[in-house]
Amino acid sequence: MPTDTPVEGFLSSARDTMPPRCRGSAAILPGLDLTKLKIDRDPAPKAVRSGGGRRRALPIGKLVFFGLLLGGLWMFQTPLLGLIDRYRLVEVETTKASRPSKAAASALSGAAANGFIIARTKAALSADQPGRIVEMNVVEGQTVKKGFVVARLYADEFEATLHQAKANAEAGEAAIASANADVVTATAEVARQRTQRDAVVARRAEARADLALAEIQLKRVDQLIELDFESASLRDEWIAKRDAAAARIGAAEADLITNDALTKESEARAAAALRRVAETKAQLDGLVAAVKFAEAALDKTFVRAPFDGVVVLKDAEVGEVVSPNSQAGGSARGAVATMVDFASLEVQAEVPETTIAQVKLGSPTQIFLDAYPDHGYSGVVDRIWPTARKQTATIEVRVRIENPDDKLRPEMGVRVVFTEQKPELAATPEDDDALQLPADVLVRVDGKDGVFVLERDVARFRAVTLAASRGDRVAVKSGLTERDLVVRKPPPQLEDGHRVRAK
């Protein structure tokens, strides 16, 4: 008996092995009567009678065609089903919940402006004279103290000049010491000569006294001799004493002349020594100045930090030539590194002219970093520029940050809100932490407020707890997360579990 197996049975067994999404493939060929598709399994094919009573076999081409058709349907079932879903499923718009930044909330109560964090104290460090870098002691982000050696230039010739200047200064100090010694010696000689002169004057006075005594005694002896009371020998004795005293007076006067000459000579030597001391001191002052000049020239080869701060940029490396007079396009670097004093960070805000009337010196502000919009800083208006910028119709305002921390970086973008009262940044309403959504996502099902959350391609109703609404947005306290994809403007016929197609 020939056995005929329907193609529909083949499709049924294939559909059982398909994923659930694809089991409706039979719907792809609406109106196709599969009962007519049969494969003759009889060894002797059926024949169709015609003419002389012969039977004609079913064409093989039809079997191949239907086989290829079914294989194509199997291979392209996913895009085909997607195409069907595109026309069959409802298309919906979706959104995600978000938490509002404190900057946006604060802007509702005061004038606001955009700006940047800048440093009031900033320096591009360079050497005072051209030179090649032989030592680099900093990297970006390093904190340094005032006077720290950031870099050092080649300085062998300056060190040699300094050594020579110090040697010359030492020689000058030795010359001064020698001249001072000559002054001391000459001064001592003058004192000695004066002492000797005093002794000579005393001897002369003594000799004059002896001479006067001898003359008086001679007169007495002469009188006694006339009376024959004394002999002539006594007179000779006193004559000898008188002559001796006269001789001593002459010798003393000669010694005084010699002593006066020696004293003048010693005084001249002392005066000359004093002049040499003065000259040597003047020379030494020049030599000391040369030492200081050499030290200053050597110190210029050290690039030092002018204040306590942080290195934000390293402009040169070891081996490069730096010059304070570097021109654009030259091979020499103009700066070694750039430093910023983080204690001097402030806000530079560009306030529109239309709102500058709300900004007053000393008025409080709230500052919000673009990088950390939920973390606020207290500020005070420190300076308002006296001129405006006609290109942007803004006026520059500088704001002092009262509670800086390590999150602040130069050139960071900020939002400044100018308020009339000092803000309390730590105290925020409870609703400010709620998730924000457009109001058109809300639906009410069985008396409960909720939204449709998209889980893959299925819409699921989820009840939520609402907070205070703000204009065209609502605040959700619970029931949602920031990762949930919520359906906006859900169609009236949308129900929990319906498949939809997201835009």
C-alpha positions in Angstrom: 0.0 0.0 0.0 1.4 3.4 -0.8 1.9 5.7 2.2 1.2 9.4 1.8 2.7 11.8 4.5 1.1 15.3 4.6 3.5 18.3 4.5 1.4 19.8 7.2 2.5 17.1 9.5 6.1 18.0 8.7 5.4 21.7 9.5 3.7 20.7 12.8 6.7 18.7 13.9 9.1 21.6 12.9 6.9 24.1 14.7 7.2 22.1 17.9 11.0 22.6 17.8 10.7 26.4 17.2 10.9 29.1 19.9 7.5 30.1 21.2 7.8 33.5 19.4 8.1 31.7 16.0 5.5 29.0 16.4 2.9 31.2 14.5 4.8 30.7 11.3 1.7 29.1 9.8 0.1 32.5 9.8 2.8 33.6 7.4 1.0 31.9 4.5 -2.7 32.7 5.1 -5.1 30.8 2.8 -2.6 28.1 1.8 -4.2 24.7 1.8 -1.5 22.4 3.1 -3.6 19.2 2.7 -3.0 19.3 -1.0 0.8 19.1 -0.5 1.6 15.4 -0.2 4.6 13.3 -1.1 4.0 10.0 -2.7 6.0 7.3 -1.0 4.9 4.4 -3.2 7.8 2.8 -5.1 5.6 3.0 -8.2 4.6 6.7 -8.6 1.0 7.6 -9.2 0.2 8.2 -12.8 -2.4 10.4 -14.3 -4.5 8.9 -17.0 -4.6 10.7 -20.3 -5.0 9.8 -23.8 -4.2 6.1 -24.1 -4.8 5.4 -20.4 -1.2 6.1 -19.1 -0.7 7.7 -15.6 1.7 10.9 -15.4 4.1 11.4 -12.4 4.0 14.6 -10.1 6.7 17.0 -11.4 9.9 17.1 -9.3 10.2 20.9 -9.8 7.1 21.6 -7.7 8.5 19.6 -4.8 11.8 21.5 -5.1 10.0 24.8 -5.2 7.9 24.1 -2.1 11.0 22.8 -0.3 12.9 26.0 -1.0 10.0 28.1 0.0 9.7 26.3 3.4 13.4 26.5 3.9 13.4 30.2 3.2 10.6 30.7 5.6 12.5 28.9 8.3 15.7 30.8 7.7 14.1 34.3 7.6 11.4 33.8 10.2 13.0 36.3 12.6 13.0 39.3 10.2 9.6 38.3 8.8 8.1 38.2 12.3 9.8 41.5 13.0 8.2 43.0 9.9 4.8 41.6 11.0 5.3 43.1 14.5 6.1 46.4 13.0 2.7 46.6 11.5 0.8 44.7 14.2 2.2 46.0 17.5 1.6 49.5 19.0 4.5 51.9 18.8 5.2 53.8 22.0 7.6 56.5 23.2 9.8 55.8 26.2 11.8 57.8 28.7 13.8 57.2 31.9 13.5 58.7 35.3 16.2 61.1 36.5 17.1 63.0 39.7 17.2 66.8 39.4 20.5 68.5 40.2 20.6 70.9 43.1 21.9 73.6 40.7 18.6 73.3 38.6 16.5 73.5 41.8 18.4 76.4 43.2 18.2 78.4 39.9 14.5 78.6 40.5 15.1 81.0 43.4 17.8 83.4 42.0 19.7 84.7 39.1 22.2 82.2 37.6 25.2 82.3 35.4 27.8 79.9 34.0 31.5 80.2 34.8 34.8 78.5 35.5 37.1 77.8 38.4 40.2 79.9 38.0 43.3 80.5 40.2 44.0 84.1 41.4 47.6 83.0 41.9 49.1 81.2 39.0 52.6 81.3 37.6 54.5 79.9 34.6 57.9 79.3 36.0 61.0 80.1 33.8 64.7 80.6 34.3 66.0 84.2 34.5 68.6 83.4 31.8 68.8 81.0 28.9 70.2 77.5 29.7 69.8 73.8 29.3 67.9 71.8 31.8 70.0 69.2 33.6 67.6 68.4 36.4 63.8 68.2 36.6 62.3 67.6 40.1 58.5 67.8 39.6 55.6 66.0 37.8 52.1 67.1 37.1 49.9 67.1 40.2 52.9 67.4 42.7 52.5 69.7 45.6 55.5 71.9 46.3 56.5 74.4 49.0 57.8 77.9 48.4 61.5 77.8 47.4 61.4 74.2 46.2 63.9 73.7 43.3 61.6 72.8 40.4 64.4 72.5 37.9 68.1 73.2 37.5 70.1 74.5 34.5 73.6 73.8 33.4 75.8 76.0 35.6 79.5 74.9 35.5 80.8 78.2 34.3 78.8 80.1 36.9 80.2 77.9 39.7 83.7 78.5 38.4 83.1 82.3 38.4 81.8 82.1 41.9 84.8 80.1 43.1 87.1 82.7 41.6 85.2 85.6 43.1 85.4 84.0 46.5 89.1 83.4 46.2 89.6 87.1 45.2 87.6 88.1 48.2 89.6 85.9 50.5 92.8 87.5 49.1 91.3 90.9 49.8 90.5 90.0 53.4 94.1 88.8 53.8 95.4 92.1 52.4 93.2 94.0 54.9 94.6 91.8 57.7 98.2 92.6 56.6 97.5 96.3 56.4 95.9 96.3 59.8 98.9 94.5 61.2 101.1 97.3 59.6 99.0 99.9 61.3 99.3 98.2 64.6 103.1 97.9 64.2 103.5 101.5 63.1 101.3 102.8 65.9 103.3 100.8 68.5 106.5 102.3 67.1 105.1 105.8 67.4 104.2 105.1 71.0 107.6 103.7 71.7 109.3 106.7 70.2 107.2 109.0 72.2 108.1 107.1 75.4 111.8 107.3 74.5 111.4 111.1 73.9 109.9 111.5 77.4 112.9 109.6 78.9 115.3 111.8 77.0 113.5 115.0 78.1 113.8 113.7 81.7 117.6 113.1 81.3 118.0 116.5 79.8 116.2 118.0 82.8 118.4 116.1 85.2 121.5 117.2 83.3 120.4 120.8 83.5 119.8 120.5 87.2 123.3 119.0 87.6 124.8 121.8 85.5 123.1 124.5 87.7 124.3 122.8 90.9 127.8 122.6 89.6 127.9 126.3 88.7 126.6 127.1 92.2 129.2 124.9 93.8 132.0 126.4 91.7 131.1 129.9 92.9 131.2 128.7 96.6 134.5 126.9 96.0 136.0 130.0 94.4 135.0 132.0 97.5 136.5 129.4 99.9 139.7 129.3 97.8 140.1 133.0 98.1 139.8 132.7 101.9 142.2 129.7 101.7 139.6 127.4 103.1 139.6 125.0 100.1 142.2 123.8 97.7 142.1 124.2 93.9 141.5 120.5 93.5 137.9 120.8 94.7 137.3 123.5 92.1 138.6 121.2 89.4 136.2 118.5 90.6 133.2 120.7 90.3 134.3 122.0 86.9 134.4 118.4 85.7 130.9 117.9 87.0 129.7 121.0 85.3 131.1 120.0 82.0 129.7 116.5 82.3 126.2 117.9 83.0 126.6 120.2 80.0 127.6 117.3 77.8 124.6 115.2 79.0 122.3 118.2 78.1 123.8 118.2 74.6 123.4 114.5 74.2 119.8 114.6 75.4 119.0 117.4 72.9 120.5 115.3 70.1 118.5 112.3 71.2 115.4 114.4 71.2 116.1 115.5 67.6 116.6 111.8 66.6 113.6 110.7 68.5 111.4 113.3 66.8 112.6 112.2 63.4 111.9 108.6 64.2 108.5 109.4 65.6 107.5 111.3 62.5 108.7 108.3 60.4 106.6 105.9 62.5 103.6 108.1 62.2 104.0 108.3 58.5 104.2 104.5 58.3 101.1 104.2 60.5 99.3 106.7 58.2 100.3 104.7 55.1 99.1 101.5 56.7 95.8 103.1 57.5 95.5 104.2 53.9 96.2 100.7 52.7 93.6 99.4 55.0 91.0 101.8 53.5 92.1 101.0 50.0 92.0 97.3 50.7 88.6 97.6 52.3 87.3 99.4 49.2 88.7 96.7 47.0 87.2 94.0 49.3 83.8 95.6 48.9 84.1 95.2 45.1 85.3 91.6 45.6 82.4 90.9 47.9 80.0 92.4 45.4 81.6 90.2 42.7 80.9 87.2 44.9 77.3 88.2 45.4 77.0 88.8 41.6 78.4 85.3 40.9 76.1 83.8 43.5 73.1 85.6 41.9 74.1 84.4 38.5 74.4 80.8 39.8 71.1 81.1 41.6 69.4 82.0 38.4 70.1 78.5 37.1 67.8 77.2 39.8 64.0 77.5 39.0 62.3 77.7 42.4 58.6 77.7 43.4 57.5 81.3 44.2 54.7 80.1 46.5 53.1 77.0 47.9 51.1 75.3 45.2 50.5 72.4 42.8 52.3 71.8 39.5 49.5 71.7 36.9 51.7 71.5 33.8 55.2 70.5 33.0 56.3 72.4 30.0 59.9 71.1 29.5 62.1 68.1 30.0 65.7 67.4 30.9 68.0 68.3 27.9 65.7 71.1 26.5 66.9 74.7 26.4 64.7 77.3 28.1 64.8 81.1 27.7 62.8 83.8 29.3 62.8 85.7 26.0 61.6 82.8 23.9 59.8 83.8 20.8 57.0 81.9 19.1 58.4 79.4 16.7 61.8 79.2 18.3 63.4 76.1 19.6 63.8 77.3 23.2 61.1 76.7 25.7 59.6 79.7 27.4 58.6 78.0 30.7 59.6 75.0 32.7 56.4 74.4 34.6 53.1 76.0 35.5 52.0 76.3 39.2 48.7 77.1 40.7 48.0 78.1 44.3 44.9 76.0 45.0 44.1 78.2 48.1 43.4 81.1 45.7 40.8 79.2 43.6 37.8 81.3 42.8 34.9 81.4 40.3 34.9 83.6 37.2 31.3 84.0 36.1 29.9 85.8 33.1 26.6 87.4 34.2 24.2 88.6 31.5 23.6 92.4 31.6 19.9 91.7 32.1 20.5 90.1 35.5 23.5 92.0 36.8 21.2 94.2 38.9 20.6 91.2 41.1 24.3 90.7 41.9 25.7 92.7 44.8 29.2 92.8 46.3 29.2 90.6 49.4 26.0 88.8 48.5 25.9 85.0 49.0 25.9 82.5 46.1 25.6 78.8 45.5 28.2 77.1 43.3 27.6 73.8 41.6 30.3 72.0 39.6 29.3 70.6 36.3 31.2 67.4 37.3 29.4 67.2 40.6 26.0 68.9 40.2 24.6 67.4 43.4 27.4 68.9 45.6 27.1 72.6 46.4 29.5 75.1 47.6 28.9 78.4 49.5 30.3 81.5 47.9 30.4 85.3 48.2 30.6 87.9 45.4 34.1 89.3 45.8 34.6 91.5 42.7 32.4 92.9 39.9 34.3 94.1 36.8 33.8 97.8 36.0 33.3 97.1 32.3 31.1 94.9 30.2 31.9 92.7 27.1 30.0 94.0 24.2 30.5 90.8 22.2 28.7 88.6 24.7 26.7 91.3 26.6 28.0 90.0 29.9 29.9 91.4 32.9 32.6 89.4 34.7 32.0 88.6 38.4 34.5 86.9 40.7 33.1 84.7 43.5 35.1 83.6 46.5 34.6 80.0 47.5 34.0 79.7 51.3 34.2 75.9 51.6 36.7 74.6 49.1 37.7 71.0 49.0 39.8 68.6 46.9 37.2 68.3 44.2 37.9 71.8 42.9 40.2 72.0 39.8 41.2 75.0 37.7 39.2 75.4 34.5 36.2 73.3 35.7 32.8 74.5 34.6 30.4 75.7 37.2 26.9 77.1 37.6 26.6 80.0 40.0 23.2 80.9 41.6 23.0 84.4 43.2 20.7 84.4 46.1 19.5 87.1 48.5 20.0 85.0 51.7 22.8 82.7 52.6 21.8 79.2 51.4 21.9 76.1 53.5 23.3 73.6 51.1 23.1 70.6 53.4 19.3 71.0 54.0 17.3 69.9 50.9 13.6 69.1 50.7 12.7 65.5 50.6 11.1 65.9 47.2 14.4 67.1 45.7 15.7 63.6 46.0 12.7 62.0 44.2 12.9 60.7 40.6 11.6 63.1 38.0 9.4 62.1 35.1 7.2 63.8 32.5 3.6 64.0 33.7 2.3 62.2 30.6 3.7 58.8 31.8 1.1 58.5 34.6 -1.9 56.2 34.3 -4.5 55.1 36.8 -5.4 51.4 37.0 -7.9 50.1 39.6 -7.6 53.3 41.5 -3.8 53.2 41.7 -1.4 55.7 40.2 1.3 54.0 38.2 3.2 53.8 35.0 3.9 51.2 32.3 7.5 49.9 32.5 8.9 48.3 29.4 10.5 44.9 30.0 12.0 43.9 26.6 8.9 44.3 24.4 6.2 43.7 27.1 4.5 46.6 29.0 4.1 46.0 32.7 2.0 48.2 34.9 3.8 49.3 38.1 2.2 51.3 40.9 4.3 54.3 42.2 4.2 56.7 45.1 4.1 60.3 43.9 5.6 63.4 45.5 4.8 67.1 44.7 4.5 67.9 41.0 6.5 70.7 39.3 4.9 72.0 36.2 4.8 69.4 33.5 6.9 66.9 35.6 6.1 64.7 38.5 8.3 63.4 41.3 8.2 59.7 42.1 9.2 58.7 45.7 9.1 55.0 45.3 8.3 52.2 42.8 10.8 53.1 40.1 14.6 53.2 39.6 16.7 55.3 37.3 17.3 52.2 35.0 13.6 51.6 34.3 12.3 52.4 30.8 8.9 54.1 31.2 6.2 54.4 28.4 5.1 58.0 27.7 1.6 58.8 26.6 0.4 55.1 26.9 -2.5 54.3 24.5 -5.9 53.8 26.2 -6.1 50.2 25.0 -2.6 49.3 26.5 -2.9 46.8 29.3 -0.5 45.0 31.6 1.3 42.2 29.6 0.7 43.6 26.1 3.5 43.5 23.7 4.6 46.9 22.3 7.2 48.3 20.0 9.5 51.1 21.3 10.4 54.0 19.1 
